[in-house]
Amino acid sequence: MADATLKQVVFHLRRYEPGKDRTPRWEQHRIEVTTGMTVLDGLWKVKELYAPTLAWRSSCRMGICGSCGMLINGRPRLACNTQIAELKSDVVAVGPLPNFGIIKDLVPDLQPMFATHRDLMPYLVREDVKEQEEPTGEYWQTPHELEQYLQFSYCIKCGCCMAACPTVATDALYAGPMPLAQAHRYNVDTRDGGFVKRREMLSGGSGPWRCHFAGECSQVCPKGVDPAKAIQLMKQELVFDLLKLRRRRPAAAVAATPCGKRREDIPAAPARTAKP
Amino acid sequence: MRDRTLWTWHIFAGVVILVFLGLHMTIMHLNGSFPTFNNPFGGEAESWQNVAARAKSLFFTVTYVVMLGAALYHGLYGLRNILLELGPGAGLRRTIDVGFSLLGLGLFAFGAWVAVAVPGVVSRMGG
């Protein structure tokens, strides 16, 4: 049975093709909205009916991959995670995320964000490289230690926070909320030993010192991450480090395997069906 | 100097301003609170005798200089950040840093000289 049509809305789409268009332009297309229809569904419908060359980036359709960040009715959101009905408007204005270059139409150039992200080493930095390559055990962590970074690890790198940040809008050197929040995520991970290496970049002019704590990044995050909080906590860590007040800790060691005995009431794991 | 250090000083300067502005408000607007400390001659805090007494006090000379340094640093650092967010090139950034440093040092030297010289001036005026 076909979905019930709720209403008609007009999609205002910002179109731009570098090298062909001198400036971006707006296109309008009217479509019928059905129950549960997301902005991403609407874009597919517009592409099917009116604008076959319309370009955007999307993949998972369920708010996990972070590909479809767009400016929807003036707010950075995930197109797949935004139902048209919840916008409470007969107009759906869709543009590419601000504060990024435009590759085409609704596709932002996220490369600078990911370059900064990579520079801040968003992974566990450890001395025991061999253990990381060929693990012999686990790095143990208490639930409390896990909570220090858990919410920041939910980031899907969609770029919505970067698009909402007023400092990123004006200061090209500022690293931005996503890379900084991820640097903090690893700095406070007890398995990580890379604070001193990250500190070199974070202490400079592109670090968290440019943040005005506007808090827009946290407001728009579709995953409920709080980058603004991460940045303030990072400032605290770095200042305490400068004042020699930061408690230094070695990266968590590999936990010893429990004495080699197996409890008899635990059934054996099934045999592997695929060769590693 | 790294921005981490500059920002830390910025925060410390803010705390200093908070404390000394609180002191200023207490002295100037709560006359009766600490009469022997800030208002030894009684009456208005702005009266000549009270102003002269404070001007000749070493405590107030030191607080004027500290407050001046903190306020200059805090304000100029904030202004520098606003200008840097306008996206100047590396050369202009350097010019802003050097210019603001010289401006701050110059104003601090002048203000500190005034604060130190005032007790002598007050004495010559019969205060």
Interface residues (C-beta under 8 A of the other chain):
Chain A: T167 T170 D171 A172 L202 S203 G204 G205 G207 W209 R210 K235 L238 V239 L242 L243
Chain B: R2 D3 R4 T5 L6 W7 T8 I11 N81 L84 E85 L86 G87
